[in-house]
């Protein structure tokens, strides 16, 4: 039992107890807004996999969140509408089954990530940033132009997708569902970054030229990491659509991609837990500050600058140095 | 021709009209230590970069075991058995010494698309990495981050990583760069111990090391090889003395 384990365990216990406390003090909206935080934490973790571990600074990660969200909304739109999603080459009907929707969303994100990654991963640094941004903006405008699915106005869902045995419409069970997905995703991500594949990705971040001269075809490893990260973001997107029961093209916007980047930088790049902490801190600050002023970004800015200058490894880096490593 | 493990045919590299390498005909015999020397800017690093596959040649051909590899990418050449070290130390500073070596070995253990098992528990990789560390006297530093090593030790790690996966050819780009006379002597001994097991192309400014190690020497001046021969032949070659050894001895 080291300090880190105790820290993680207490964090988990707090998150598990949160709905009870919120109910007890009659502030049950907290549960609902914390679901949103957990979903963003998951999206942030998926971004950290490529930015923090692989030095692939994607400025279009929101695109995969958006794709996941739209898969959920579109499939449930068609089940209510009675029409198939598409009828050629085979007929594909809408669905309200959350598990099926998650699989479809991951598949769609993986295909889009593979196609865009094939091109964007030929570039590095600033060019990679620009090209990922460009692809995300393309999707943004594509979904604005889809009038069937509400175009710019977005698409309202008639209730959440369903799961057997779990009442997703209940905000508390939905919160636990999000928590479950986040925990599973963190565990999988930790496995990934400590695996053989994970070490190759870290090597590509530290010195790609050396990796190639050691015999690694780095391009395919980086592309694989990019696809894996995209599927994680898509799962977060599905949950987000279910949380708000509404999707709009704004989910693809560079604004959201930027927010995800801020979260992982704030929390600390390349640490998984840092991404979670970053998402929680960012969204709580947003919530607290925006209660006082509409210009909450104005106050968040200096805080972000402070963290970047004085804590190169973010909030989790400080925690690790000051608290967790004093065994 | 069949004895050459690596050879080039009229290899040229031009940068916007500037000739960095002109008609290089370099032959690396199996098992030899072949030094490539020349003044700064003679094109030695360009030659290494072309042999390893980082730089595409402007013209000419490269053969590995008589098979043409001119267009083969870097990582494929590394898999075939052409391994290089860098003049500017290129170890992974944020990984431990053992992780650096294990990563180099991992490159030759089939693909690395394994997403579940913790890499630190891979006994086979760790064992081989330990052996490599021991060979280079780095065993006390296993757990140390490579970035925390002294410069001389970093240079040793740099060379040690090239040996992973048992390559046939080592392209060593100034392994002694900046390590001082003591470290240079130690590394010379280590490289001497590799003689016969690998075919080594050694680019080096340290003449003591070159004369101690080289079976043959090629002298590169202004991108062209002006002489190739044994140590004695090169020492006594008038052109070489005029073009190269003359000033190096006075300036070093």
Interface residues (C-beta under 8 A of the other chain):
Chain A: X191 X192 X194 X195 X196 X197 X198 X199 X200 X202 X203 X206 X207 X209 X210 X211 X212 X213 X214 X215 X216 X217 X218 X221 X224
Chain B: X52 X54 X73 X74 X75 X76 X78 X79 X83 X84 X86 X90 X91 X92 X93 X94 X95 X99 X102 X103 X104 X106 X107 X108 X112 X113 X114 X115 X116 X117 X118 X119 X120 X122 X161 X164 X165
